[in-house]
Amino acid sequence: MAFAGSEPRRNVSATVVKLLIAGGFGVGKTTMVGSVSEISPLRTEESITQASAGVDDLTGVESKTTTTVALDFGRITINPELILYLFGTPGQDRFWFMWDELAQGALGAVVLADTRRLESCFPAVDFFERRGLPFVVGVNCFDNAYRYGTEEVRAALELDDTVPILLCDARDRESTKQVLVILMQHVMANAALARR
């Protein structure tokens, strides 16, 4: 029942898109999900304890005190018809078994890279290449880290020209939104090519 002077409500069915935020340990996945999520993100962080000594490699992230043990989850509404669900993967080797489950139903991924430890994103790149899942590389520009150009990163990761690479700041909402926009454009371009 519509009130006088009010417009009747339209039933708008939103499309929900699942995206992954992946990369090595301490690269900024939890930060990226939190920077853009319109809801309080779900985080499964636990304190790093002495029990992980010799198991987890803290090289380059010695000051890190917490780690994601399952996933991060956030949501961003692009418009009434498009909602993105963001799933951040755990970065430590011992939690990689969860990536297969998290990847089910995902349309694309962001591989976050840290130029101080670029090799930490190799497993994520390999994971998405093997599955044919479209991905972009977001080079998280940490303070005091060397600023590699995107082509230097492309060469180091041995990526072809079709994979977008962007410099970003995972702490900054606008920067994260730009990475997600480029990812969605890349996903749609891949879908269009597949239909040909």
Stockholm file with secondary structure:
# STOCKHOLM 1.0

chainA/1-196         MAFAGSEPRRNVSATVVKLLIAGGFGVGKTTMVGSVSEISPLRTEESITQASAGVDDLTGVESKTTTTVALDFGRITINPELILYLFGTPGQDRFWFMWDELAQGALGAVVLADTRRLESCFPAVDFFERRGLPFVVGVNCFDNAYRYGTEEVRAALELDDTVPILLCDARDRESTKQVLVILMQHVMANAALARR
#=GR chainA/1-196 SS CCCTTCCCCCCCCCEEEEEEEEESTTSSHHHHHHHHCSSCCEEEEEECCGGGTTTSCCTTCTTCCEEEEEEEEEEEEEETTEEEEEEECCCSGGGGGGHHHHHTTCCEEEEEECGGGGGGGHHHHHHHHHHTCCEEEEEECCTTSCCCCHHHHHHHHTCCTTSCEEEECTTCHHHHHHHHHHHHHHHHHHHHHHHC
#=GC SS_cons         CCCTTCCCCCCCCCEEEEEEEEESTTSSHHHHHHHHCSSCCEEEEEECCGGGTTTSCCTTCTTCCEEEEEEEEEEEEEETTEEEEEEECCCSGGGGGGHHHHHTTCCEEEEEECGGGGGGGHHHHHHHHHHTCCEEEEEECCTTSCCCCHHHHHHHHTCCTTSCEEEECTTCHHHHHHHHHHHHHHHHHHHHHHHC
//
